Amino acid sequence: MREIVYRFIVGGLIVSLFAAIGDILKPKSFAGLFGAAPSVAIATLSLTILESSKNYAALEARSMIFGAIAFFVYSCLCVHLMMKHNMNAISATVFGLAVWLVSALSSWLFFLR
């Protein structure tokens, strides 16, 4: 129960901070981008440090970095397919998810395992 309250408080504060930063930046779509993932990652890592070792938290942080890289590859591919090749969103997403899966699994296989 304590973990849920902690995640709620820390996550809420960090979401609010990143949303305020995103609101200042242009375009306004940055508010959503900065609001979700960083706050969840910070809350998760801080809980991991409190409940587990710092080495385990470092492993989780490294995994998050590779996950972010795989997501970046996915996002760039989807934008490219929709903008340059006029592919509809569903097709680009399905194809992009396959590429994301290969990217995420290969980064795990070569760097994290």
QUIKA-V424963 format. One record per backbone hydrogen bond with DSSP energy under -0.5 kcal/mol. CO is the residue of the C=O (numbers start at 1). NH is the residue of the N-H. E is the energy in kcal/mol with one decimal. If there is no record, write none. Layout:
co: <CO:CO>
nh: <NH:NH>
e: <E:E>
//
This chain:
co: <1:2:3:4:5:6:7:8:9:10:11:12:13:14:15:16:17:18:19:20:21:27:28:29:30:31:32:36:37:38:39:40:41:42:43:44:45:46:47:48:53:54:55:56:57:58:59:60:61:62:63:64:65:66:67:68:69:70:71:72:73:74:75:76:77:78:79:80:80:81:81:88:89:90:91:92:93:94:95:96:97:98:99:100:101:102:103:104:105:106:107:107:108:108>
nh: <5:6:7:8:9:10:11:12:13:14:15:16:17:18:19:20:21:22:23:24:25:30:31:33:34:35:36:40:41:42:43:44:45:46:47:48:49:50:51:52:57:58:59:60:61:62:63:64:65:66:67:68:69:70:71:72:73:74:75:76:77:78:79:80:81:82:83:84:85:85:87:92:93:94:95:96:97:98:99:100:101:102:103:104:105:106:107:108:109:110:111:112:112:113>
e: <-2.0:-2.5:-3.0:-2.4:-2.6:-2.9:-2.4:-2.1:-2.4:-2.6:-2.9:-2.2:-2.1:-2.9:-2.6:-2.0:-2.1:-2.9:-2.0:-1.3:-1.6:-1.8:-1.7:-1.3:-3.0:-1.0:-1.3:-2.0:-2.5:-2.5:-2.3:-2.5:-2.7:-2.4:-2.1:-2.3:-2.3:-1.9:-2.4:-2.9:-1.7:-2.2:-2.0:-2.2:-2.5:-2.4:-2.1:-2.3:-2.0:-2.1:-2.2:-2.3:-2.1:-2.3:-2.2:-2.3:-2.3:-2.2:-2.8:-2.6:-2.3:-2.5:-2.4:-2.5:-2.8:-2.3:-2.8:-2.4:-0.8:-0.7:-2.0:-2.3:-2.4:-2.5:-2.5:-2.7:-2.7:-1.5:-1.9:-2.8:-2.5:-2.1:-2.6:-3.2:-2.7:-2.4:-2.1:-2.0:-2.6:-2.5:-2.2:-0.9:-0.9:-1.9>
//
